[in-house]
Amino acid sequence: MAPFTFTLFAPYNKQAALRLKHASVRMFGVDILMEKDESDGYFRATVDLADGIFHYQFKIQTKSWFEQEPEPTLPNYDDDEYKEMTQEE
C-alpha cells in the first residue's frame, strides 16, 4: 500500500468529499471527507491505496461550481481631496 493525495481546487465551496472504490468491486465506494486549506482553496484527502485500478469522484456541498463574491467597493471620487482644495481657491 502507498499513500496517495487527492486534491480538489474549490475555494468557494464549503465542504467536499472523495468517493473512492476499487474497479473490480460492484458496490458503491466509501465517502471520505476532505480537509480544506483556507490559505490556498484546495481540499485534500490522503488515502493508503493497494495496487490496482480505482474509480473516484468528488462530491461538493454546493450545487454550482462557483459562488460570486460581492463587488468590491470603489472609493467615492466625488469627495477627492484634490478637488476640494481647488474648489476653495
MODELLER restraints for C-alpha pairs under 7 A, 6 or more apart:
rsr = mdl.restraints
at = mdl.atoms
rsr.add(forms.Gaussian(group=physical.xy_distance, feature=features.Distance(at['CA:1:A'], at['CA:48:A']), mean=5.79, stdev=0.5))
rsr.add(forms.Gaussian(group=physical.xy_distance, feature=features.Distance(at['CA:1:A'], at['CA:49:A']), mean=5.14, stdev=0.5))
rsr.add(forms.Gaussian(group=physical.xy_distance, feature=features.Distance(at['CA:1:A'], at['CA:50:A']), mean=4.32, stdev=0.5))
rsr.add(forms.Gaussian(group=physical.xy_distance, feature=features.Distance(at['CA:1:A'], at['CA:51:A']), mean=6.78, stdev=0.5))
rsr.add(forms.Gaussian(group=physical.xy_distance, feature=features.Distance(at['CA:2:A'], at['CA:48:A']), mean=5.15, stdev=0.5))
rsr.add(forms.Gaussian(group=physical.xy_distance, feature=features.Distance(at['CA:2:A'], at['CA:49:A']), mean=5.43, stdev=0.5))
rsr.add(forms.Gaussian(group=physical.xy_distance, feature=features.Distance(at['CA:2:A'], at['CA:50:A']), mean=6.59, stdev=0.5))
rsr.add(forms.Gaussian(group=physical.xy_distance, feature=features.Distance(at['CA:3:A'], at['CA:46:A']), mean=6.35, stdev=0.5))
rsr.add(forms.Gaussian(group=physical.xy_distance, feature=features.Distance(at['CA:3:A'], at['CA:47:A']), mean=5.40, stdev=0.5))
rsr.add(forms.Gaussian(group=physical.xy_distance, feature=features.Distance(at['CA:3:A'], at['CA:48:A']), mean=4.16, stdev=0.5))
rsr.add(forms.Gaussian(group=physical.xy_distance, feature=features.Distance(at['CA:3:A'], at['CA:49:A']), mean=6.14, stdev=0.5))
rsr.add(forms.Gaussian(group=physical.xy_distance, feature=features.Distance(at['CA:4:A'], at['CA:46:A']), mean=5.44, stdev=0.5))
rsr.add(forms.Gaussian(group=physical.xy_distance, feature=features.Distance(at['CA:4:A'], at['CA:47:A']), mean=5.41, stdev=0.5))
rsr.add(forms.Gaussian(group=physical.xy_distance, feature=features.Distance(at['CA:4:A'], at['CA:48:A']), mean=6.20, stdev=0.5))
rsr.add(forms.Gaussian(group=physical.xy_distance, feature=features.Distance(at['CA:4:A'], at['CA:49:A']), mean=6.82, stdev=0.5))
rsr.add(forms.Gaussian(group=physical.xy_distance, feature=features.Distance(at['CA:5:A'], at['CA:44:A']), mean=6.61, stdev=0.5))
rsr.add(forms.Gaussian(group=physical.xy_distance, feature=features.Distance(at['CA:5:A'], at['CA:45:A']), mean=5.56, stdev=0.5))
rsr.add(forms.Gaussian(group=physical.xy_distance, feature=features.Distance(at['CA:5:A'], at['CA:46:A']), mean=4.11, stdev=0.5))
rsr.add(forms.Gaussian(group=physical.xy_distance, feature=features.Distance(at['CA:5:A'], at['CA:47:A']), mean=6.38, stdev=0.5))
rsr.add(forms.Gaussian(group=physical.xy_distance, feature=features.Distance(at['CA:6:A'], at['CA:44:A']), mean=5.63, stdev=0.5))
rsr.add(forms.Gaussian(group=physical.xy_distance, feature=features.Distance(at['CA:6:A'], at['CA:45:A']), mean=5.34, stdev=0.5))
rsr.add(forms.Gaussian(group=physical.xy_distance, feature=features.Distance(at['CA:6:A'], at['CA:46:A']), mean=6.26, stdev=0.5))
rsr.add(forms.Gaussian(group=physical.xy_distance, feature=features.Distance(at['CA:7:A'], at['CA:42:A']), mean=6.45, stdev=0.5))
rsr.add(forms.Gaussian(group=physical.xy_distance, feature=features.Distance(at['CA:7:A'], at['CA:43:A']), mean=5.64, stdev=0.5))
rsr.add(forms.Gaussian(group=physical.xy_distance, feature=features.Distance(at['CA:7:A'], at['CA:44:A']), mean=4.63, stdev=0.5))
rsr.add(forms.Gaussian(group=physical.xy_distance, feature=features.Distance(at['CA:7:A'], at['CA:45:A']), mean=6.80, stdev=0.5))
rsr.add(forms.Gaussian(group=physical.xy_distance, feature=features.Distance(at['CA:8:A'], at['CA:42:A']), mean=5.49, stdev=0.5))
rsr.add(forms.Gaussian(group=physical.xy_distance, feature=features.Distance(at['CA:8:A'], at['CA:43:A']), mean=5.09, stdev=0.5))
rsr.add(forms.Gaussian(group=physical.xy_distance, feature=features.Distance(at['CA:8:A'], at['CA:44:A']), mean=6.57, stdev=0.5))
rsr.add(forms.Gaussian(group=physical.xy_distance, feature=features.Distance(at['CA:9:A'], at['CA:41:A']), mean=5.95, stdev=0.5))
rsr.add(forms.Gaussian(group=physical.xy_distance, feature=features.Distance(at['CA:9:A'], at['CA:42:A']), mean=4.42, stdev=0.5))
rsr.add(forms.Gaussian(group=physical.xy_distance, feature=features.Distance(at['CA:9:A'], at['CA:43:A']), mean=6.33, stdev=0.5))
rsr.add(forms.Gaussian(group=physical.xy_distance, feature=features.Distance(at['CA:10:A'], at['CA:41:A']), mean=5.87, stdev=0.5))
rsr.add(forms.Gaussian(group=physical.xy_distance, feature=features.Distance(at['CA:10:A'], at['CA:42:A']), mean=5.98, stdev=0.5))
rsr.add(forms.Gaussian(group=physical.xy_distance, feature=features.Distance(at['CA:10:A'], at['CA:43:A']), mean=6.99, stdev=0.5))
rsr.add(forms.Gaussian(group=physical.xy_distance, feature=features.Distance(at['CA:11:A'], at['CA:41:A']), mean=3.96, stdev=0.5))
rsr.add(forms.Gaussian(group=physical.xy_distance, feature=features.Distance(at['CA:11:A'], at['CA:42:A']), mean=6.45, stdev=0.5))
rsr.add(forms.Gaussian(group=physical.xy_distance, feature=features.Distance(at['CA:12:A'], at['CA:66:A']), mean=6.33, stdev=0.5))
rsr.add(forms.Gaussian(group=physical.xy_distance, feature=features.Distance(at['CA:12:A'], at['CA:67:A']), mean=6.04, stdev=0.5))
rsr.add(forms.Gaussian(group=physical.xy_distance, feature=features.Distance(at['CA:13:A'], at['CA:60:A']), mean=6.95, stdev=0.5))
rsr.add(forms.Gaussian(group=physical.xy_distance, feature=features.Distance(at['CA:13:A'], at['CA:61:A']), mean=6.59, stdev=0.5))
rsr.add(forms.Gaussian(group=physical.xy_distance, feature=features.Distance(at['CA:13:A'], at['CA:62:A']), mean=6.28, stdev=0.5))
rsr.add(forms.Gaussian(group=physical.xy_distance, feature=features.Distance(at['CA:14:A'], at['CA:61:A']), mean=6.33, stdev=0.5))
rsr.add(forms.Gaussian(group=physical.xy_distance, feature=features.Distance(at['CA:15:A'], at['CA:60:A']), mean=5.92, stdev=0.5))
rsr.add(forms.Gaussian(group=physical.xy_distance, feature=features.Distance(at['CA:15:A'], at['CA:61:A']), mean=5.27, stdev=0.5))
rsr.add(forms.Gaussian(group=physical.xy_distance, feature=features.Distance(at['CA:16:A'], at['CA:33:A']), mean=6.42, stdev=0.5))
rsr.add(forms.Gaussian(group=physical.xy_distance, feature=features.Distance(at['CA:16:A'], at['CA:34:A']), mean=5.64, stdev=0.5))
rsr.add(forms.Gaussian(group=physical.xy_distance, feature=features.Distance(at['CA:16:A'], at['CA:43:A']), mean=6.96, stdev=0.5))
rsr.add(forms.Gaussian(group=physical.xy_distance, feature=features.Distance(at['CA:16:A'], at['CA:58:A']), mean=6.84, stdev=0.5))
rsr.add(forms.Gaussian(group=physical.xy_distance, feature=features.Distance(at['CA:16:A'], at['CA:59:A']), mean=5.49, stdev=0.5))
rsr.add(forms.Gaussian(group=physical.xy_distance, feature=features.Distance(at['CA:16:A'], at['CA:60:A']), mean=4.35, stdev=0.5))
rsr.add(forms.Gaussian(group=physical.xy_distance, feature=features.Distance(at['CA:16:A'], at['CA:61:A']), mean=6.14, stdev=0.5))
rsr.add(forms.Gaussian(group=physical.xy_distance, feature=features.Distance(at['CA:17:A'], at['CA:31:A']), mean=6.14, stdev=0.5))
rsr.add(forms.Gaussian(group=physical.xy_distance, feature=features.Distance(at['CA:17:A'], at['CA:32:A']), mean=5.36, stdev=0.5))
rsr.add(forms.Gaussian(group=physical.xy_distance, feature=features.Distance(at['CA:17:A'], at['CA:33:A']), mean=4.34, stdev=0.5))
rsr.add(forms.Gaussian(group=physical.xy_distance, feature=features.Distance(at['CA:17:A'], at['CA:34:A']), mean=5.07, stdev=0.5))
rsr.add(forms.Gaussian(group=physical.xy_distance, feature=features.Distance(at['CA:17:A'], at['CA:58:A']), mean=5.80, stdev=0.5))
rsr.add(forms.Gaussian(group=physical.xy_distance, feature=features.Distance(at['CA:17:A'], at['CA:59:A']), mean=5.04, stdev=0.5))
rsr.add(forms.Gaussian(group=physical.xy_distance, feature=features.Distance(at['CA:17:A'], at['CA:60:A']), mean=6.47, stdev=0.5))
rsr.add(forms.Gaussian(group=physical.xy_distance, feature=features.Distance(at['CA:18:A'], at['CA:31:A']), mean=5.49, stdev=0.5))
rsr.add(forms.Gaussian(group=physical.xy_distance, feature=features.Distance(at['CA:18:A'], at['CA:32:A']), mean=5.01, stdev=0.5))
rsr.add(forms.Gaussian(group=physical.xy_distance, feature=features.Distance(at['CA:18:A'], at['CA:33:A']), mean=6.36, stdev=0.5))
rsr.add(forms.Gaussian(group=physical.xy_distance, feature=features.Distance(at['CA:18:A'], at['CA:34:A']), mean=6.64, stdev=0.5))
rsr.add(forms.Gaussian(group=physical.xy_distance, feature=features.Distance(at['CA:18:A'], at['CA:56:A']), mean=6.85, stdev=0.5))
rsr.add(forms.Gaussian(group=physical.xy_distance, feature=features.Distance(at['CA:18:A'], at['CA:57:A']), mean=5.91, stdev=0.5))
rsr.add(forms.Gaussian(group=physical.xy_distance, feature=features.Distance(at['CA:18:A'], at['CA:58:A']), mean=4.83, stdev=0.5))
rsr.add(forms.Gaussian(group=physical.xy_distance, feature=features.Distance(at['CA:18:A'], at['CA:59:A']), mean=6.24, stdev=0.5))
rsr.add(forms.Gaussian(group=physical.xy_distance, feature=features.Distance(at['CA:19:A'], at['CA:29:A']), mean=5.83, stdev=0.5))
rsr.add(forms.Gaussian(group=physical.xy_distance, feature=features.Distance(at['CA:19:A'], at['CA:30:A']), mean=5.54, stdev=0.5))
rsr.add(forms.Gaussian(group=physical.xy_distance, feature=features.Distance(at['CA:19:A'], at['CA:31:A']), mean=4.45, stdev=0.5))
rsr.add(forms.Gaussian(group=physical.xy_distance, feature=features.Distance(at['CA:19:A'], at['CA:32:A']), mean=6.34, stdev=0.5))
rsr.add(forms.Gaussian(group=physical.xy_distance, feature=features.Distance(at['CA:19:A'], at['CA:56:A']), mean=5.39, stdev=0.5))
rsr.add(forms.Gaussian(group=physical.xy_distance, feature=features.Distance(at['CA:19:A'], at['CA:57:A']), mean=5.07, stdev=0.5))
rsr.add(forms.Gaussian(group=physical.xy_distance, feature=features.Distance(at['CA:19:A'], at['CA:58:A']), mean=6.18, stdev=0.5))
rsr.add(forms.Gaussian(group=physical.xy_distance, feature=features.Distance(at['CA:20:A'], at['CA:29:A']), mean=4.94, stdev=0.5))
rsr.add(forms.Gaussian(group=physical.xy_distance, feature=features.Distance(at['CA:20:A'], at['CA:30:A']), mean=5.65, stdev=0.5))
rsr.add(forms.Gaussian(group=physical.xy_distance, feature=features.Distance(at['CA:20:A'], at['CA:31:A']), mean=6.66, stdev=0.5))
rsr.add(forms.Gaussian(group=physical.xy_distance, feature=features.Distance(at['CA:20:A'], at['CA:54:A']), mean=6.93, stdev=0.5))
rsr.add(forms.Gaussian(group=physical.xy_distance, feature=features.Distance(at['CA:20:A'], at['CA:55:A']), mean=5.92, stdev=0.5))
rsr.add(forms.Gaussian(group=physical.xy_distance, feature=features.Distance(at['CA:20:A'], at['CA:56:A']), mean=4.49, stdev=0.5))
rsr.add(forms.Gaussian(group=physical.xy_distance, feature=features.Distance(at['CA:20:A'], at['CA:57:A']), mean=6.71, stdev=0.5))
rsr.add(forms.Gaussian(group=physical.xy_distance, feature=features.Distance(at['CA:21:A'], at['CA:28:A']), mean=6.69, stdev=0.5))
rsr.add(forms.Gaussian(group=physical.xy_distance, feature=features.Distance(at['CA:21:A'], at['CA:29:A']), mean=4.17, stdev=0.5))
rsr.add(forms.Gaussian(group=physical.xy_distance, feature=features.Distance(at['CA:21:A'], at['CA:30:A']), mean=6.71, stdev=0.5))
rsr.add(forms.Gaussian(group=physical.xy_distance, feature=features.Distance(at['CA:21:A'], at['CA:54:A']), mean=5.65, stdev=0.5))
rsr.add(forms.Gaussian(group=physical.xy_distance, feature=features.Distance(at['CA:21:A'], at['CA:55:A']), mean=5.47, stdev=0.5))
rsr.add(forms.Gaussian(group=physical.xy_distance, feature=features.Distance(at['CA:21:A'], at['CA:56:A']), mean=6.50, stdev=0.5))
rsr.add(forms.Gaussian(group=physical.xy_distance, feature=features.Distance(at['CA:22:A'], at['CA:53:A']), mean=6.13, stdev=0.5))
rsr.add(forms.Gaussian(group=physical.xy_distance, feature=features.Distance(at['CA:22:A'], at['CA:54:A']), mean=4.37, stdev=0.5))
rsr.add(forms.Gaussian(group=physical.xy_distance, feature=features.Distance(at['CA:22:A'], at['CA:55:A']), mean=6.22, stdev=0.5))
rsr.add(forms.Gaussian(group=physical.xy_distance, feature=features.Distance(at['CA:23:A'], at['CA:53:A']), mean=5.47, stdev=0.5))
rsr.add(forms.Gaussian(group=physical.xy_distance, feature=features.Distance(at['CA:23:A'], at['CA:54:A']), mean=5.03, stdev=0.5))
rsr.add(forms.Gaussian(group=physical.xy_distance, feature=features.Distance(at['CA:23:A'], at['CA:55:A']), mean=6.00, stdev=0.5))
rsr.add(forms.Gaussian(group=physical.xy_distance, feature=features.Distance(at['CA:34:A'], at['CA:43:A']), mean=5.68, stdev=0.5))
rsr.add(forms.Gaussian(group=physical.xy_distance, feature=features.Distance(at['CA:34:A'], at['CA:44:A']), mean=5.29, stdev=0.5))
rsr.add(forms.Gaussian(group=physical.xy_distance, feature=features.Distance(at['CA:34:A'], at['CA:45:A']), mean=4.97, stdev=0.5))
rsr.add(forms.Gaussian(group=physical.xy_distance, feature=features.Distance(at['CA:35:A'], at['CA:43:A']), mean=5.29, stdev=0.5))
rsr.add(forms.Gaussian(group=physical.xy_distance, feature=features.Distance(at['CA:35:A'], at['CA:44:A']), mean=5.38, stdev=0.5))
rsr.add(forms.Gaussian(group=physical.xy_distance, feature=features.Distance(at['CA:35:A'], at['CA:45:A']), mean=6.49, stdev=0.5))
rsr.add(forms.Gaussian(group=physical.xy_distance, feature=features.Distance(at['CA:36:A'], at['CA:42:A']), mean=5.79, stdev=0.5))
rsr.add(forms.Gaussian(group=physical.xy_distance, feature=features.Distance(at['CA:36:A'], at['CA:43:A']), mean=4.23, stdev=0.5))
rsr.add(forms.Gaussian(group=physical.xy_distance, feature=features.Distance(at['CA:36:A'], at['CA:44:A']), mean=6.45, stdev=0.5))
rsr.add(forms.Gaussian(group=physical.xy_distance, feature=features.Distance(at['CA:37:A'], at['CA:43:A']), mean=6.29, stdev=0.5))
